[in-house]
């Protein structure tokens, strides 16, 4: 059985479809929060075990994780938030939820693979190349530029346009929003879990 946290969400529902298509048994713990769902989605499958649950509330009830052979962890509060007052919601949903999930997996001696859906935002604004060939890591986007509809960063030294490039996994972590910070923390929690439990962990 494969556990897909947040499996009723946009990405998670497609992961569930692919797993069921490959004849896996799937269990989906999902909070069905108002922030993600205006109503219970109509696309939920009858052959999938959906459990309405916020991971932070999992506590000592291990029935949800018992029997799992692998975990695809996609449950998360997404977006950059309205302002810093959202910080406790992001940390509770993303980091506390991940910690409680991993603790429950440890308690049942889970030995399968954990796959975490992280985010490109852990790398900050990304990687760019200046016209003269320099590699540039842009500063944080200025509110005045965003308000004016200028979303692409410019060279902080010359003000000229930059060319985006793929970001390698070796790029330094540079989270610039509460959401990004919580995704970095999720990565580190999963790495520690994998190292201490000697189980494979994949961070996407």
Backbone as CSV, one residue per row, in Angstrom:
resi,resn,N_x,N_y,N_z,CA_x,CA_y,CA_z,C_x,C_y,C_z
1,UNK,0.840,-1.194,0.000,0.000,0.000,0.000,0.879,1.248,0.000
2,UNK,0.446,2.251,-0.759,1.195,3.499,-0.837,0.370,4.610,-0.211
3,UNK,1.005,5.353,0.690,0.371,6.471,1.362,0.675,7.734,0.572
4,UNK,-0.366,8.461,0.157,-0.187,9.705,-0.583,-0.812,10.818,0.242
5,UNK,0.003,11.544,0.995,-0.544,12.638,1.793,-0.909,13.790,0.865
6,UNK,-2.035,14.431,1.137,-2.482,15.492,0.241,-2.914,14.968,-1.115
7,UNK,-3.313,13.706,-1.148,-3.636,13.066,-2.424,-4.935,13.507,-3.057
8,UNK,-5.692,14.387,-2.395,-6.897,14.941,-3.012,-6.613,16.272,-3.681
9,UNK,-5.386,16.761,-3.571,-5.026,18.054,-4.152,-4.707,17.966,-5.629
10,UNK,-4.278,19.101,-6.191,-4.037,19.194,-7.628,-3.001,18.185,-8.107
11,UNK,-1.814,18.211,-7.523,-0.763,17.280,-7.936,-1.034,15.901,-7.361
12,UNK,-1.420,15.866,-6.080,-1.635,14.584,-5.429,-2.661,13.712,-6.114
13,UNK,-3.726,14.316,-6.625,-4.763,13.518,-7.288,-4.234,12.847,-8.547
14,UNK,-3.298,13.505,-9.237,-2.695,12.881,-10.426,-1.734,11.760,-10.032
15,UNK,-1.028,11.939,-8.913,-0.179,10.861,-8.406,-1.037,9.653,-8.054
16,UNK,-2.162,9.894,-7.403,-3.073,8.801,-7.053,-3.564,8.086,-8.307
17,UNK,-3.957,8.835,-9.317,-4.426,8.224,-10.568,-3.347,7.321,-11.172
18,UNK,-2.102,7.813,-11.179,-1.010,7.022,-11.760,-0.760,5.750,-10.949
19,UNK,-0.796,5.855,-9.636,-0.550,4.686,-8.791,-1.655,3.650,-8.937
20,UNK,-2.915,4.102,-8.943,-4.024,3.174,-9.126,-3.940,2.533,-10.504
21,UNK,-3.537,3.326,-11.499,-3.369,2.783,-12.840,-2.317,1.693,-12.908
22,UNK,-1.349,1.760,-11.997,-0.318,0.715,-11.909,-0.689,-0.382,-10.911
23,UNK,-1.947,-0.377,-10.491,-2.517,-1.417,-9.627,-1.966,-1.408,-8.204
24,UNK,-1.608,-0.255,-7.713,-1.222,-0.119,-6.311,-2.457,0.165,-5.468
25,UNK,-2.456,-0.309,-4.249,-3.467,0.094,-3.276,-3.014,1.424,-2.680
26,UNK,-3.927,2.369,-2.549,-3.567,3.723,-2.144,-4.441,4.184,-0.984
27,UNK,-3.784,4.790,0.000,-4.497,5.456,1.099,-4.113,6.929,1.078
28,UNK,-5.102,7.802,1.227,-4.893,9.247,1.109,-5.353,9.968,2.369
29,UNK,-4.419,10.358,3.251,-4.797,11.293,4.310,-4.768,12.717,3.761
30,UNK,-5.863,13.432,3.905,-5.960,14.791,3.364,-6.884,15.588,4.281
31,UNK,-6.496,16.812,4.585,-7.290,17.642,5.468,-8.509,18.257,4.823
32,UNK,-8.577,18.228,3.483,-9.683,18.844,2.754,-9.952,20.260,3.277
33,UNK,-8.886,21.031,3.467,-9.019,22.366,4.051,-9.692,23.323,3.077
34,UNK,-10.336,24.334,3.637,-11.021,25.328,2.811,-10.039,26.093,1.939
35,UNK,-8.784,26.207,2.378,-7.777,26.910,1.582,-7.486,26.187,0.268
36,UNK,-7.714,24.871,0.252,-7.428,24.089,-0.958,-8.676,23.621,-1.681
37,UNK,-9.774,23.439,-0.952,-10.981,22.865,-1.546,-12.214,23.655,-1.103
38,UNK,-12.947,24.169,-2.056,-14.209,24.838,-1.725,-15.245,23.820,-1.256
39,UNK,-15.127,22.600,-1.778,-16.009,21.497,-1.385,-15.236,20.202,-1.615
40,UNK,-15.750,19.118,-1.113,-15.080,17.829,-1.329,-15.033,17.555,-2.831
41,UNK,-13.848,17.298,-3.385,-13.723,17.163,-4.849,-14.572,16.034,-5.416
42,UNK,-15.100,16.271,-6.599,-15.943,15.272,-7.260,-15.111,14.169,-7.910
43,UNK,-13.801,14.389,-8.061,-12.966,13.417,-8.763,-12.385,12.336,-7.835
44,UNK,-12.758,12.326,-6.561,-12.245,11.303,-5.651,-12.697,9.919,-6.116
45,UNK,-11.816,8.942,-5.977,-12.064,7.600,-6.494,-12.690,6.708,-5.430
46,UNK,-13.579,5.823,-5.864,-14.208,4.879,-4.942,-13.242,3.779,-4.499
47,UNK,-12.188,3.540,-5.285,-11.256,2.457,-4.969,-10.016,2.951,-4.210
48,UNK,-10.093,4.142,-3.651,-9.000,4.700,-2.854,-9.521,4.986,-1.449
49,UNK,-8.698,4.691,-0.454,-9.064,4.898,0.948,-8.695,6.330,1.356
50,UNK,-9.693,7.222,1.373,-9.473,8.612,1.779,-9.752,8.759,3.275
51,UNK,-8.817,9.407,3.974,-8.961,9.652,5.404,-8.891,11.156,5.630
52,UNK,-9.985,11.756,6.079,-9.978,13.207,6.305,-9.214,13.492,7.592
53,UNK,-8.029,14.095,7.442,-7.143,14.255,8.581,-6.058,15.279,8.282
54,UNK,-5.848,16.214,9.193,-4.668,17.064,9.147,-3.527,16.276,9.767
55,UNK,-2.393,16.225,9.096,-1.292,15.397,9.593,-0.847,15.799,10.994
56,UNK,-0.920,17.087,11.305,-0.509,17.530,12.635,-1.388,16.943,13.725
57,UNK,-2.581,16.461,13.347,-3.507,15.869,14.310,-3.385,14.347,14.368
58,UNK,-2.437,13.783,13.631,-2.296,12.324,13.575,-1.996,11.744,14.953
59,UNK,-1.127,12.416,15.701,-0.822,12.002,17.066,-0.403,10.552,17.157
60,UNK,-0.926,9.848,18.149,-0.540,8.459,18.370,-1.398,7.459,17.621
61,UNK,-2.290,7.918,16.740,-3.136,7.007,15.966,-2.369,6.558,14.736
62,UNK,-1.824,5.351,14.792,-0.956,4.879,13.718,-1.699,4.096,12.644
63,UNK,-3.022,4.012,12.762,-3.768,3.222,11.773,-3.615,3.788,10.371
64,UNK,-3.452,5.101,10.267,-3.347,5.722,8.942,-2.064,5.295,8.230
65,UNK,-0.973,5.156,8.964,0.312,4.825,8.343,0.617,3.334,8.381
66,UNK,-0.099,2.580,9.202,0.182,1.150,9.332,-0.002,0.438,8.002
67,UNK,0.959,-0.406,7.665,0.879,-1.192,6.436,1.378,-0.496,5.198
68,UNK,1.842,0.751,5.321,2.342,1.469,4.144,3.695,0.907,3.717
69,UNK,3.853,0.704,2.412,5.123,0.246,1.848,5.949,1.406,1.314
70,UNK,5.288,2.526,1.025,5.961,3.723,0.518,5.072,4.918,0.820
71,UNK,5.706,6.096,0.857,4.980,7.326,1.155,5.337,8.394,0.133
72,UNK,4.315,8.973,-0.477,4.483,10.172,-1.300,3.894,11.318,-0.500
73,UNK,4.765,12.187,0.012,4.328,13.250,0.926,4.138,14.543,0.143
74,UNK,2.871,14.855,-0.159,2.544,16.063,-0.907,1.717,17.057,-0.103
75,UNK,1.255,16.668,1.072,0.409,17.555,1.871,1.199,18.786,2.295
76,UNK,0.666,19.977,1.994,1.343,21.215,2.381,0.420,22.401,2.150
77,UNK,0.595,23.403,2.979,-0.021,24.709,2.717,0.870,25.386,1.687
78,UNK,0.308,25.837,0.578,1.116,26.390,-0.510,0.917,27.896,-0.632
79,UNK,1.685,28.513,-1.533,1.613,29.956,-1.740,2.564,30.686,-0.818
80,UNK,2.662,31.989,-0.978,3.615,32.751,-0.169,2.958,33.418,1.032
81,UNK,1.649,33.269,1.180,0.949,33.851,2.319,0.594,35.307,2.093
82,UNK,-0.346,35.788,2.896,-0.761,37.184,2.769,0.236,38.120,3.431
83,UNK,0.688,37.748,4.615,1.702,38.515,5.329,2.274,37.610,6.398
84,UNK,3.149,38.143,7.247,3.852,37.280,8.194,2.930,36.669,9.245
85,UNK,1.720,37.195,9.377,0.794,36.611,10.357,0.428,35.171,10.002
86,UNK,0.695,34.747,8.757,0.413,33.371,8.332,1.489,32.384,8.776
87,UNK,2.569,32.879,9.375,3.727,32.026,9.635,3.359,30.801,10.467
88,UNK,2.516,30.954,11.477,2.187,29.807,12.320,1.375,28.760,11.563
89,UNK,0.510,29.194,10.645,-0.260,28.241,9.846,0.660,27.428,8.938
90,UNK,1.623,28.111,8.295,2.546,27.405,7.409,3.413,26.412,8.169
91,UNK,3.939,26.833,9.318,4.802,25.949,10.102,4.001,24.766,10.638
92,UNK,2.773,25.012,11.105,1.944,23.926,11.633,1.597,22.921,10.547
93,UNK,1.138,23.409,9.398,0.714,22.499,8.334,1.897,21.779,7.691
94,UNK,2.956,22.502,7.404,4.046,21.924,6.631,5.096,21.227,7.482
95,UNK,5.569,21.906,8.517,6.676,21.341,9.284,6.210,20.451,10.431
96,UNK,5.252,20.939,11.235,4.735,20.081,12.288,4.043,18.865,11.686
97,UNK,3.267,19.077,10.621,2.604,17.956,9.961,3.594,16.914,9.475
98,UNK,4.713,17.371,8.894,5.751,16.443,8.420,6.395,15.715,9.593
99,UNK,6.694,16.449,10.667,7.322,15.828,11.829,6.427,14.761,12.445
100,UNK,5.133,15.055,12.572,4.195,14.088,13.149,4.086,12.858,12.257
101,UNK,4.035,13.071,10.936,3.989,11.948,9.996,5.225,11.064,10.139
102,UNK,6.401,11.683,10.142,7.643,10.905,10.229,7.745,10.177,11.562
103,UNK,7.302,10.820,12.635,7.305,10.148,13.944,6.408,8.915,13.906
104,UNK,5.227,9.043,13.305,4.314,7.902,13.215,4.930,6.775,12.390
105,UNK,5.608,7.140,11.303,6.273,6.121,10.478,7.363,5.410,11.268
106,UNK,8.117,6.170,12.056,9.149,5.557,12.887,8.535,4.623,13.916
107,UNK,7.407,5.035,14.478,6.757,4.231,15.519,6.287,2.877,14.998
108,UNK,5.939,2.813,13.703,5.473,1.529,13.156,6.589,0.808,12.402
109,UNK,7.834,1.273,12.592,9.008,0.648,11.954,8.894,0.614,10.433
110,UNK,8.371,1.698,9.864,8.291,1.825,8.411,9.691,1.716,7.818
111,UNK,9.819,0.944,6.747,11.131,0.734,6.140,11.111,0.968,4.634
112,UNK,10.054,1.615,4.127,9.960,1.841,2.691,10.574,3.161,2.267
113,UNK,10.243,3.584,1.066,10.756,4.835,0.519,9.822,5.988,0.850
114,UNK,10.420,7.146,1.149,9.673,8.381,1.327,10.025,9.322,0.179
115,UNK,9.004,9.821,-0.502,9.203,10.809,-1.562,8.524,12.099,-1.123
116,UNK,9.298,13.165,-1.013,8.758,14.456,-0.603,8.654,15.384,-1.803
117,UNK,7.480,15.977,-1.985,7.327,17.022,-2.992,7.783,18.334,-2.367
118,UNK,9.003,18.733,-2.677,9.498,20.008,-2.181,9.128,21.084,-3.201
119,UNK,9.947,22.095,-3.368,9.599,23.193,-4.271,10.852,23.900,-4.764
120,UNK,10.763,24.457,-5.968,11.895,25.235,-6.502,12.159,26.487,-5.681
121,UNK,11.181,26.919,-4.865,11.376,28.155,-4.100,12.452,28.019,-3.040
122,UNK,12.908,26.802,-2.754,13.990,26.659,-1.779,15.274,27.302,-2.294
123,UNK,15.364,27.533,-3.614,16.553,28.140,-4.218,16.422,29.648,-4.405
124,UNK,15.418,30.271,-3.824,15.282,31.719,-3.962,14.741,32.102,-5.326
125,UNK,15.348,33.121,-5.919,14.860,33.641,-7.202,15.380,32.859,-8.397
126,UNK,16.180,31.854,-8.163,16.663,31.042,-9.272,18.042,31.461,-9.752
127,UNK,18.359,31.062,-10.964,19.693,31.289,-11.530,19.531,31.983,-12.877
128,UNK,20.359,32.974,-13.099,20.270,33.766,-14.329,21.666,34.035,-14.874
129,UNK,21.703,34.439,-16.140,22.954,34.789,-16.814,22.822,36.195,-17.363
130,UNK,23.826,37.014,-17.082,23.861,38.386,-17.589,24.350,38.390,-19.035
131,UNK,24.072,39.467,-19.793,24.528,39.536,-21.195,26.034,39.367,-21.352
132,UNK,26.813,39.765,-20.326,28.266,39.624,-20.431,28.757,38.250,-19.996
133,UNK,27.831,37.334,-19.713,28.207,35.968,-19.388,28.285,35.649,-17.904
134,UNK,28.154,36.648,-17.046,28.232,36.400,-15.607,27.016,35.612,-15.122
135,UNK,27.246,34.673,-14.189,26.143,34.005,-13.506,25.663,34.927,-12.391
136,UNK,24.337,35.135,-12.311,23.785,36.108,-11.368,22.708,35.446,-10.512
137,UNK,22.817,35.662,-9.196,21.730,35.290,-8.283,21.052,36.587,-7.875
138,UNK,19.876,36.869,-8.417,19.230,38.171,-8.193,18.862,38.401,-6.731
139,UNK,18.764,39.670,-6.389,18.245,40.048,-5.081,16.756,39.725,-5.031
140,UNK,16.176,39.840,-3.843,14.730,39.665,-3.699,14.003,40.683,-4.567
141,UNK,12.882,40.297,-5.120,12.108,41.198,-5.973,11.556,42.348,-5.139
142,UNK,11.639,43.550,-5.686,11.196,44.742,-4.959,9.690,44.921,-5.098
143,UNK,9.026,45.278,-4.000,7.564,45.484,-4.063,7.152,46.477,-5.149
144,UNK,7.947,47.531,-5.360,7.596,48.523,-6.381,7.578,47.893,-7.773
145,UNK,8.530,46.998,-8.055,8.563,46.322,-9.355,7.346,45.406,-9.508
146,UNK,7.025,44.657,-8.453,5.877,43.754,-8.518,4.584,44.536,-8.712
147,UNK,4.445,45.663,-7.989,3.244,46.490,-8.134,3.104,47.044,-9.542
148,UNK,4.248,47.264,-10.217,4.237,47.805,-11.574,4.143,46.713,-12.640
149,UNK,4.047,45.441,-12.194,3.933,44.349,-13.151,5.265,43.887,-13.716
150,UNK,6.378,44.269,-13.089,7.705,43.812,-13.539,8.114,42.625,-12.669
151,UNK,7.947,41.429,-13.234,8.157,40.218,-12.444,9.518,39.577,-12.675
152,UNK,10.161,39.875,-13.786,11.460,39.276,-14.067,12.562,40.091,-13.402
153,UNK,13.479,39.438,-12.689,14.562,40.181,-12.036,15.541,40.751,-13.053
154,UNK,16.216,41.811,-12.652,17.244,42.430,-13.489,18.587,42.340,-12.777
155,UNK,19.643,42.586,-13.513,21.000,42.567,-12.958,21.103,43.657,-11.894
156,UNK,21.414,43.309,-10.640,21.477,44.335,-9.596,22.584,45.364,-9.819
157,UNK,23.557,45.059,-10.681,24.672,45.983,-10.927,24.415,46.904,-12.112
158,UNK,23.740,46.363,-13.151,23.560,47.155,-14.375,22.102,47.502,-14.654
159,UNK,21.158,46.798,-14.028,19.740,47.018,-14.297,19.271,46.373,-15.584
160,UNK,20.158,45.665,-16.276,19.795,45.049,-17.556,19.052,43.730,-17.334
161,UNK,18.335,43.288,-18.384,17.594,42.041,-18.320,18.544,40.854,-18.193
162,UNK,18.048,39.794,-17.568,18.816,38.575,-17.379,18.159,37.422,-18.117
163,UNK,18.963,36.422,-18.462,18.440,35.227,-19.124,18.326,34.102,-18.089
164,UNK,17.114,33.526,-17.892,16.974,32.449,-16.899,17.698,31.186,-17.350
165,UNK,18.203,30.443,-16.370,18.883,29.182,-16.620,18.359,28.117,-15.654
166,UNK,18.533,26.851,-16.004,18.137,25.799,-15.060,18.927,25.920,-13.756
167,UNK,18.275,25.572,-12.665,18.921,25.624,-11.354,19.417,24.224,-11.003
168,UNK,20.717,24.057,-10.788,21.221,22.720,-10.437,20.923,22.391,-8.980
169,UNK,20.903,21.103,-8.641,20.656,20.704,-7.264,21.775,21.154,-6.332
170,UNK,22.916,21.509,-6.887,24.036,21.983,-6.068,23.907,23.455,-5.690
171,UNK,22.868,24.136,-6.195,22.682,25.555,-5.889,22.441,25.729,-4.391
172,UNK,22.936,26.815,-3.813,22.715,27.033,-2.371,21.246,27.301,-2.081
173,UNK,20.797,26.819,-0.939,19.424,27.086,-0.518,19.298,28.549,-0.120
174,UNK,18.210,29.181,-0.545,18.019,30.608,-0.297,16.524,30.906,-0.190
175,UNK,15.828,30.322,0.810,14.379,30.525,0.918,14.043,31.976,1.243
176,UNK,13.053,32.542,0.531,12.735,33.960,0.680,11.272,34.210,1.036
177,UNK,10.574,33.196,1.477,9.200,33.354,1.953,8.980,32.333,3.059
178,UNK,7.934,32.537,3.830,7.618,31.571,4.880,7.401,30.188,4.283
179,UNK,6.673,30.135,3.174,6.452,28.846,2.510,7.781,28.187,2.153
180,UNK,8.692,28.952,1.563,9.973,28.396,1.148,10.758,27.866,2.340
181,UNK,10.737,28.610,3.443,11.438,28.158,4.653,10.867,26.826,5.131
182,UNK,9.535,26.686,5.104,8.942,25.435,5.576,9.275,24.275,4.651
183,UNK,9.421,24.539,3.361,9.797,23.459,2.443,11.228,23.009,2.696
184,UNK,12.124,23.951,2.985,13.498,23.579,3.336,13.489,22.714,4.597
185,UNK,12.697,23.121,5.583,12.626,22.349,6.824,12.091,20.947,6.562
186,UNK,11.077,20.830,5.707,10.567,19.502,5.347,11.686,18.641,4.767
187,UNK,12.487,19.228,3.887,13.593,18.477,3.286,14.546,17.961,4.355
188,UNK,14.926,18.843,5.281,15.880,18.446,6.317,15.286,17.382,7.239
189,UNK,14.013,17.520,7.603,13.375,16.513,8.448,13.370,15.151,7.753
190,UNK,13.051,15.131,6.467,13.028,13.859,5.736,14.426,13.271,5.589
191,UNK,15.425,14.128,5.383,16.810,13.634,5.302,17.222,12.974,6.624
192,UNK,16.922,13.649,7.738,17.274,13.088,9.044,16.552,11.759,9.267
193,UNK,15.267,11.719,8.919,14.496,10.479,9.050,15.151,9.359,8.247
194,UNK,15.475,9.653,6.995,16.076,8.637,6.144,17.412,8.148,6.676
195,UNK,18.228,9.080,7.187,19.540,8.703,7.703,19.422,7.870,8.982
196,UNK,18.558,8.303,9.899,18.445,7.603,11.176,17.704,6.270,11.051
197,UNK,16.737,6.231,10.125,15.957,5.004,9.946,16.527,4.108,8.851
198,UNK,17.554,4.601,8.148,18.194,3.868,7.056,17.181,3.464,5.988
199,UNK,16.367,4.449,5.614,15.381,4.236,4.560,15.638,5.240,3.442
200,UNK,15.324,4.875,2.204,15.562,5.785,1.085,14.594,6.970,1.082
201,UNK,15.124,8.158,0.830,14.330,9.375,0.759,14.650,10.082,-0.539
202,UNK,13.613,10.496,-1.248,13.778,11.263,-2.484,13.102,12.610,-2.308
203,UNK,13.838,13.688,-2.608,13.309,15.037,-2.500,13.122,15.584,-3.900
204,UNK,11.883,15.943,-4.247,11.604,16.469,-5.590,11.541,17.977,-5.535
